[in-house]
Amino acid sequence: MARHAIERKVRWATAASYLASSGLLGVLAAVQDNARILEPLPDPISALVLALVPSLVTFAAGWKASHTPRSDGG
């Protein structure tokens, strides 16, 4: 079985997910004593929003990055 390089889409989506999660955690750590940022949202919805932010950034990075061309010489 031939080994293929990891596609650009996967690399960009992985990097975006890491950066979005790290950024979100940084923001939450900075405002942890000031919970007003999520105050308007009910607790179940705020948890959903916090989980969706990295997912949406990952989706956008995967959507934007182009596919890595592969040869048919397998």
MODELLER restraints for C-alpha pairs under 7 A, 6 or more apart:
rsr = mdl.restraints
at = mdl.atoms
rsr.add(forms.Gaussian(group=physical.xy_distance, feature=features.Distance(at['CA:2:A'], at['CA:74:A']), mean=6.57, stdev=0.5))
rsr.add(forms.Gaussian(group=physical.xy_distance, feature=features.Distance(at['CA:7:A'], at['CA:67:A']), mean=6.47, stdev=0.5))
rsr.add(forms.Gaussian(group=physical.xy_distance, feature=features.Distance(at['CA:7:A'], at['CA:68:A']), mean=5.24, stdev=0.5))
rsr.add(forms.Gaussian(group=physical.xy_distance, feature=features.Distance(at['CA:8:A'], at['CA:65:A']), mean=6.55, stdev=0.5))
rsr.add(forms.Gaussian(group=physical.xy_distance, feature=features.Distance(at['CA:8:A'], at['CA:66:A']), mean=6.73, stdev=0.5))
rsr.add(forms.Gaussian(group=physical.xy_distance, feature=features.Distance(at['CA:8:A'], at['CA:67:A']), mean=6.30, stdev=0.5))
rsr.add(forms.Gaussian(group=physical.xy_distance, feature=features.Distance(at['CA:8:A'], at['CA:68:A']), mean=5.89, stdev=0.5))
rsr.add(forms.Gaussian(group=physical.xy_distance, feature=features.Distance(at['CA:9:A'], at['CA:62:A']), mean=4.99, stdev=0.5))
rsr.add(forms.Gaussian(group=physical.xy_distance, feature=features.Distance(at['CA:9:A'], at['CA:65:A']), mean=5.09, stdev=0.5))
rsr.add(forms.Gaussian(group=physical.xy_distance, feature=features.Distance(at['CA:9:A'], at['CA:66:A']), mean=6.20, stdev=0.5))
rsr.add(forms.Gaussian(group=physical.xy_distance, feature=features.Distance(at['CA:9:A'], at['CA:67:A']), mean=6.10, stdev=0.5))
rsr.add(forms.Gaussian(group=physical.xy_distance, feature=features.Distance(at['CA:10:A'], at['CA:62:A']), mean=6.76, stdev=0.5))
rsr.add(forms.Gaussian(group=physical.xy_distance, feature=features.Distance(at['CA:12:A'], at['CA:61:A']), mean=5.93, stdev=0.5))
rsr.add(forms.Gaussian(group=physical.xy_distance, feature=features.Distance(at['CA:12:A'], at['CA:62:A']), mean=6.41, stdev=0.5))
rsr.add(forms.Gaussian(group=physical.xy_distance, feature=features.Distance(at['CA:12:A'], at['CA:65:A']), mean=6.84, stdev=0.5))
rsr.add(forms.Gaussian(group=physical.xy_distance, feature=features.Distance(at['CA:13:A'], at['CA:58:A']), mean=4.83, stdev=0.5))
rsr.add(forms.Gaussian(group=physical.xy_distance, feature=features.Distance(at['CA:13:A'], at['CA:59:A']), mean=6.92, stdev=0.5))
rsr.add(forms.Gaussian(group=physical.xy_distance, feature=features.Distance(at['CA:13:A'], at['CA:61:A']), mean=5.11, stdev=0.5))
rsr.add(forms.Gaussian(group=physical.xy_distance, feature=features.Distance(at['CA:13:A'], at['CA:62:A']), mean=4.92, stdev=0.5))
rsr.add(forms.Gaussian(group=physical.xy_distance, feature=features.Distance(at['CA:16:A'], at['CA:57:A']), mean=6.25, stdev=0.5))
rsr.add(forms.Gaussian(group=physical.xy_distance, feature=features.Distance(at['CA:16:A'], at['CA:58:A']), mean=5.37, stdev=0.5))
rsr.add(forms.Gaussian(group=physical.xy_distance, feature=features.Distance(at['CA:16:A'], at['CA:61:A']), mean=6.34, stdev=0.5))
rsr.add(forms.Gaussian(group=physical.xy_distance, feature=features.Distance(at['CA:17:A'], at['CA:54:A']), mean=5.44, stdev=0.5))
rsr.add(forms.Gaussian(group=physical.xy_distance, feature=features.Distance(at['CA:17:A'], at['CA:55:A']), mean=6.91, stdev=0.5))
rsr.add(forms.Gaussian(group=physical.xy_distance, feature=features.Distance(at['CA:17:A'], at['CA:57:A']), mean=6.52, stdev=0.5))
rsr.add(forms.Gaussian(group=physical.xy_distance, feature=features.Distance(at['CA:17:A'], at['CA:58:A']), mean=4.98, stdev=0.5))
rsr.add(forms.Gaussian(group=physical.xy_distance, feature=features.Distance(at['CA:20:A'], at['CA:54:A']), mean=5.00, stdev=0.5))
rsr.add(forms.Gaussian(group=physical.xy_distance, feature=features.Distance(at['CA:20:A'], at['CA:57:A']), mean=6.60, stdev=0.5))
rsr.add(forms.Gaussian(group=physical.xy_distance, feature=features.Distance(at['CA:21:A'], at['CA:54:A']), mean=5.51, stdev=0.5))
rsr.add(forms.Gaussian(group=physical.xy_distance, feature=features.Distance(at['CA:38:A'], at['CA:46:A']), mean=6.49, stdev=0.5))
